[in-house]
Amino acid sequence: MNRHRTNGTKDERTKISISVLVIFSLLLFNAGCNSRQTLLLQTRLQKSTASHPTGNSSTLRLAFISTNNAKTPTGPIGWAMYKNKFLPQLKPLGIEKVQKLTFPNGPNLNEAIVAGKVDVGILGDTPALVARANGAPTRLISQEQVGINAWLLAKKNGPSSVEKLQNQKVATSKGSYMHRYLLGLLQKFGIADKVTVVHLLPSEAQAALERGDVAAIAAPIGTGPLLKAKGFPVADVAIKHPDLPGTSVTVVTEAFLAKHPNLPQKWNQIRKAAVQDIKANPQQYYKFLAQTSGYPLDVVKESFPVTQFPEEPLSPRGIELLEGTKQFLVSQKLAKSDFKLSDRIAPQQQ
């Protein structure tokens, strides 16, 4: 292998490191880290990216969000893995191994992408769009789930409606699809500047709500239905508003795509077959999902309705939600710049 070609010139590596640090700083800001933590983490990142790591091309480092210690993705790709129909179909592309990596939320996964530690990521659309707008070297492969719900849950004996959140503290994971839902909701009700939004990961937000430390939380799939079953009042849900549900997207780094240009086409073939199988055997899928996630069966059914798994890589509804979320993030200055979605879709090799 031509080492000079792989690693680039010294100036190129310097530019890459600087760009990564800029993106990383923006992600950390969105996550609410203080300046001392940011400086320490930037130093660590600079050391880890000094050689611009790209990983072993025969190993696919697949990252996904796990809020309940799930060790396998919970959507169609996870089902394909469970049915042993994932890696065998990737081997003709030269991929011999899949390394699964879990993260508590999208911004954390993005940090790993820009640090060169992840090849493919499955995450919420909001953090993926923010990262792309800030220069992350990724391309969009597909959407795993379209129309993802989020739940606004209040503490017991707390505010019973969105309007009553004025002058209250609401927790969610900043930079997540729940964060976009919450900001959009507060804006709709004209109280965005009258509510304090604090950053807590889903498990931390749940604990804070149970203690009564916050008036409400914007919770993701899994957590929302679980807390509702425990008697916490539901003040609002994302699916009540056509423009506020989220989507789950799959992105690939440009470096890995260059080595495996046929990956998007094969990925979407695997995914389509998995969606068809899920819809033909929903009860089997829900049983797998309950075992994988640790959530009760009724919770996973409410969190992952099989109707939210489109067979096409990017459905008209999915693109509509992506475009709406992107424009919202740009208008709120949560995304650094605008870009055309069509320019960032990974090409399908024939």
matplotlib code that plots the C-alpha trace (Angstrom):
import matplotlib.pyplot as plt

x = [0.0, 1.2, 1.6, 2.1, -1.3, -3.1, -1.9, -1.7, 0.9, 1.8, -0.1, -3.2, -3.0, -2.7, -5.8, -7.7, -6.8, -7.8, -11.1, -11.9, -11.2, -13.5, -16.3, -15.6, -15.8, -19.2, -20.5, -19.2, -20.9, -24.2, -23.8, -23.3, -19.7, -17.8, -14.7, -12.2, -13.8, -13.7, -10.0, -9.1, -11.1, -9.7, -6.2, -7.1, -8.7, -5.7, -3.5, -5.9, -6.2, -2.6, -2.2, -5.7, -6.8, -9.0, -9.3, -9.0, -11.0, -11.9, -13.6, -16.8, -17.0, -20.7, -21.9, -25.5, -27.4, -28.2, -30.0, -30.8, -27.6, -28.8, -25.8, -27.4, -29.2, -33.0, -34.1, -34.0, -30.2, -30.3, -33.0, -30.7, -27.9, -30.1, -31.2, -27.5, -28.2, -25.9, -22.2, -22.5, -23.8, -21.0, -18.2, -18.2, -17.4, -14.2, -15.8, -14.8, -15.9, -18.4, -17.4, -20.4, -20.0, -22.7, -23.1, -25.6, -26.6, -26.0, -23.5, -21.2, -21.4, -20.5, -17.4, -16.3, -16.9, -14.8, -12.1, -11.9, -13.2, -16.4, -17.1, -20.9, -23.3, -27.0, -28.3, -31.1, -31.4, -30.8, -27.3, -26.4, -27.6, -25.8, -22.5, -22.8, -23.6, -20.5, -18.3, -18.3, -17.0, -20.2, -22.6, -26.2, -27.0, -30.6, -33.2, -33.8, -37.0, -39.3, -41.7, -40.0, -42.0, -40.8, -42.7, -42.9, -43.5, -44.2, -43.4, -46.2, -48.4, -46.5, -47.4, -50.2, -49.7, -47.1, -48.3, -47.6, -43.9, -43.3, -40.5, -39.9, -36.9, -37.1, -34.4, -33.4, -30.3, -29.0, -28.3, -30.7, -34.0, -35.8, -34.0, -35.2, -38.8, -38.7, -37.3, -39.8, -42.7, -41.8, -41.5, -45.0, -46.4, -44.5, -42.6, -39.2, -37.6, -39.5, -38.4, -35.0, -33.7, -31.0, -28.8, -29.2, -28.8, -32.0, -31.2, -30.2, -33.3, -35.5, -33.9, -34.2, -37.9, -38.5, -36.9, -38.8, -35.7, -37.1, -40.7, -40.6, -38.4, -38.4, -37.9, -36.9, -38.5, -38.4, -38.0, -41.2, -43.7, -41.9, -42.4, -46.0, -46.7, -45.3, -47.9, -46.0, -48.3, -47.8, -48.0, -47.4, -46.0, -44.1, -46.5, -49.2, -47.3, -46.6, -43.2, -41.8, -41.3, -37.8, -36.1, -33.2, -30.5, -27.5, -24.3, -21.0, -17.7, -16.3, -13.1, -14.8, -17.1, -14.0, -12.8, -16.2, -18.2, -20.7, -21.6, -24.7, -26.3, -25.7, -26.7, -30.0, -30.6, -30.1, -32.2, -35.1, -35.2, -35.1, -38.0, -40.1, -39.4, -40.2, -43.6, -44.3, -43.3, -44.0, -44.5, -41.2, -39.5, -41.1, -40.0, -36.4, -36.6, -37.8, -35.0, -32.4, -33.5, -34.7, -37.9, -41.3, -43.2, -45.9, -43.2, -41.3, -44.5, -45.4, -41.8, -41.1, -44.3, -43.4, -45.1, -42.3, -39.8, -39.9, -38.6, -37.0, -33.7, -35.2, -39.0, -40.8, -42.0, -38.5, -37.0, -39.7, -38.9, -35.1, -35.5, -37.7, -35.4, -32.4, -34.1, -35.1, -31.5, -30.1, -32.7, -32.0, -28.2, -27.8, -26.3, -23.4, -24.5, -27.1, -26.5, -28.4, -29.5, -29.1, -25.4, -24.8, -26.5, -24.1, -24.2, -25.7, -23.2, -24.7]
y = [0.0, 3.5, 4.9, 8.5, 8.3, 6.8, 9.3, 12.4, 15.2, 16.8, 20.0, 17.9, 16.1, 19.4, 20.7, 17.6, 17.8, 21.5, 20.8, 17.9, 20.1, 22.8, 20.3, 18.6, 22.0, 22.7, 19.3, 19.7, 23.1, 21.6, 18.9, 21.6, 20.8, 23.5, 25.1, 23.1, 19.8, 21.0, 21.8, 18.4, 16.5, 18.6, 17.6, 14.0, 14.2, 16.0, 13.1, 10.5, 12.2, 13.1, 10.1, 10.5, 6.9, 5.2, 1.7, -1.7, -1.8, -5.4, -4.5, -2.5, -0.4, 0.0, 2.5, 2.9, 4.5, 2.3, 3.9, 0.7, -1.4, -3.0, -4.7, -4.9, -2.3, -2.4, -1.6, -3.6, -3.9, -5.4, -7.9, -8.8, -9.5, -11.6, -13.6, -14.0, -12.1, -9.2, -10.1, -13.0, -10.5, -8.0, -10.5, -10.3, -6.6, -7.5, -6.9, -9.9, -8.6, -6.2, -4.4, -3.1, 0.1, 1.7, 5.3, 7.0, 9.7, 11.1, 13.8, 11.2, 9.0, 12.0, 12.7, 9.1, 9.6, 12.8, 11.1, 8.3, 5.6, 4.8, 3.7, 3.6, 5.1, 4.6, 7.7, 10.3, 12.7, 15.8, 15.0, 13.6, 16.8, 19.0, 17.1, 17.2, 21.0, 21.5, 19.6, 15.9, 13.7, 11.6, 10.5, 9.4, 5.7, 5.4, 6.0, 3.1, 4.5, 7.4, 9.2, 8.5, 9.6, 11.6, 12.0, 15.1, 13.6, 15.7, 14.8, 13.5, 16.3, 18.6, 20.7, 19.0, 20.9, 22.5, 26.0, 25.3, 24.7, 28.4, 29.3, 25.6, 23.3, 20.6, 18.0, 16.3, 15.1, 18.2, 17.6, 14.7, 14.3, 14.8, 18.1, 19.3, 18.2, 20.0, 23.3, 23.1, 22.5, 25.3, 27.6, 26.6, 27.6, 30.8, 30.0, 29.0, 31.9, 31.1, 27.5, 26.4, 23.4, 21.4, 18.6, 15.1, 11.7, 9.7, 7.6, 10.7, 12.6, 9.7, 9.7, 13.4, 13.2, 10.4, 12.6, 15.6, 17.6, 18.8, 19.7, 17.5, 15.6, 15.0, 11.3, 9.0, 5.7, 3.1, 5.6, 7.5, 4.5, 3.0, 6.2, 6.5, 3.0, 4.0, 6.8, 9.9, 12.3, 12.7, 16.4, 16.0, 13.7, 14.4, 12.5, 15.1, 17.6, 16.7, 18.4, 17.3, 13.5, 12.3, 9.8, 7.4, 7.7, 5.6, 7.5, 6.2, 8.0, 9.2, 7.3, 4.0, 4.6, 5.2, 1.7, 0.1, 2.0, -0.8, -0.7, 1.6, -0.5, -3.8, -2.2, -1.1, -4.5, -6.1, -3.5, -3.9, -7.7, -7.2, -4.7, -7.1, -9.9, -7.8, -6.8, -10.5, -11.6, -8.6, -10.7, -12.5, -9.1, -7.6, -10.6, -10.1, -6.4, -7.0, -9.5, -7.1, -3.9, -5.2, -3.2, -4.9, -6.1, -3.5, -0.8, -1.9, -2.2, 1.4, 2.5, 0.6, 0.3, -1.7, 0.8, 3.2, 1.0, 2.1, -0.3, 2.4, 3.9, 7.4, 7.8, 11.0, 11.4, 10.7, 13.3, 15.8, 15.3, 15.5, 18.8, 20.3, 19.4, 20.7, 24.1, 24.4, 23.7, 26.2, 28.9, 28.3, 28.5, 25.0, 23.9, 25.9, 26.1, 24.9, 22.2, 20.2, 16.8, 15.4, 16.3, 14.2, 11.0, 8.1, 7.0, 3.7, 1.7, -0.5]
z = [0.0, -0.8, 2.7, 1.4, -0.4, 2.6, 5.1, 2.9, 3.2, 6.4, 5.4, 4.5, 7.9, 9.7, 7.8, 8.7, 12.4, 12.5, 10.8, 13.1, 16.1, 14.9, 14.3, 17.7, 19.5, 18.0, 19.0, 22.5, 22.7, 21.7, 24.4, 27.1, 28.1, 30.0, 28.6, 30.8, 29.6, 26.0, 26.2, 27.7, 25.2, 22.3, 23.4, 23.5, 20.0, 18.6, 19.7, 18.4, 14.9, 14.4, 12.1, 10.6, 11.4, 8.8, 10.3, 8.6, 5.4, 6.0, 9.3, 9.3, 12.5, 12.9, 15.5, 16.8, 19.7, 22.7, 25.6, 27.3, 26.8, 23.6, 21.9, 18.4, 16.4, 16.9, 13.4, 10.1, 10.1, 13.6, 12.4, 9.4, 11.9, 14.1, 11.0, 9.9, 6.7, 7.2, 7.3, 4.8, 2.2, 2.9, 2.5, -1.3, -0.8, 1.1, 4.6, 6.8, 10.2, 11.8, 15.0, 16.8, 18.8, 21.0, 22.1, 24.4, 21.9, 18.5, 19.3, 21.0, 18.0, 15.8, 17.9, 17.1, 13.4, 13.1, 15.2, 12.6, 14.9, 13.1, 9.5, 9.4, 12.0, 12.6, 14.5, 14.7, 11.9, 14.0, 15.1, 11.7, 10.0, 12.5, 11.9, 8.2, 8.2, 10.3, 7.9, 9.0, 6.2, 5.8, 3.1, 3.6, 2.8, 3.9, 6.6, 9.0, 10.6, 9.5, 11.8, 15.1, 18.1, 21.1, 24.3, 26.5, 30.0, 33.1, 36.6, 38.7, 40.0, 37.7, 34.6, 32.7, 29.4, 27.3, 28.2, 31.9, 31.2, 31.4, 33.9, 34.3, 33.7, 31.0, 30.3, 27.1, 25.3, 23.5, 19.8, 19.6, 17.6, 20.9, 21.3, 17.9, 18.8, 22.1, 20.6, 17.8, 20.2, 22.5, 19.5, 18.3, 21.6, 21.8, 25.0, 23.7, 25.6, 28.8, 29.4, 30.6, 28.6, 30.3, 28.8, 30.3, 28.6, 28.5, 31.6, 33.5, 32.4, 33.5, 37.0, 37.3, 36.4, 38.9, 41.6, 40.6, 39.8, 36.4, 35.5, 32.3, 29.9, 26.1, 26.0, 23.1, 21.9, 24.7, 27.5, 26.7, 26.7, 29.7, 31.8, 30.5, 31.8, 35.1, 35.4, 34.3, 32.5, 28.8, 28.0, 24.3, 21.6, 18.4, 16.1, 16.9, 14.8, 11.2, 11.1, 14.4, 14.3, 13.7, 11.5, 12.0, 9.3, 8.3, 7.3, 5.9, 6.1, 2.8, 3.6, 4.0, 1.0, -1.2, -0.3, -0.6, -3.3, -3.6, 0.1, -0.2, -2.8, -0.9, 2.4, 1.0, -0.5, 2.9, 4.6, 2.1, 2.6, 6.3, 6.3, 4.1, 6.6, 9.6, 8.1, 7.3, 10.8, 13.1, 16.3, 15.8, 15.3, 18.5, 20.5, 19.2, 20.0, 23.5, 24.1, 22.6, 24.2, 27.6, 27.2, 27.8, 24.7, 24.8, 25.1, 22.0, 20.0, 20.7, 20.1, 16.8, 14.8, 11.7, 9.5, 10.2, 8.3, 4.6, 2.0, -0.1, 1.1, 1.2, 1.1, 0.1, 3.7, 5.0, 2.8, 3.8, 7.4, 6.8, 4.8, 7.5, 10.3, 8.4, 7.7, 11.4, 12.5, 10.1, 11.1, 14.8, 14.1, 15.5, 12.2, 10.9, 7.2, 4.8, 2.2, -0.4, 0.8, -2.7, -2.7, 0.4, -0.6, -1.2, -4.9, -5.7, -7.8, -10.5]

ax = plt.figure().add_subplot(projection="3d")
ax.plot(x, y, z, "-o")
ax.set_aspect("equal")
plt.show()
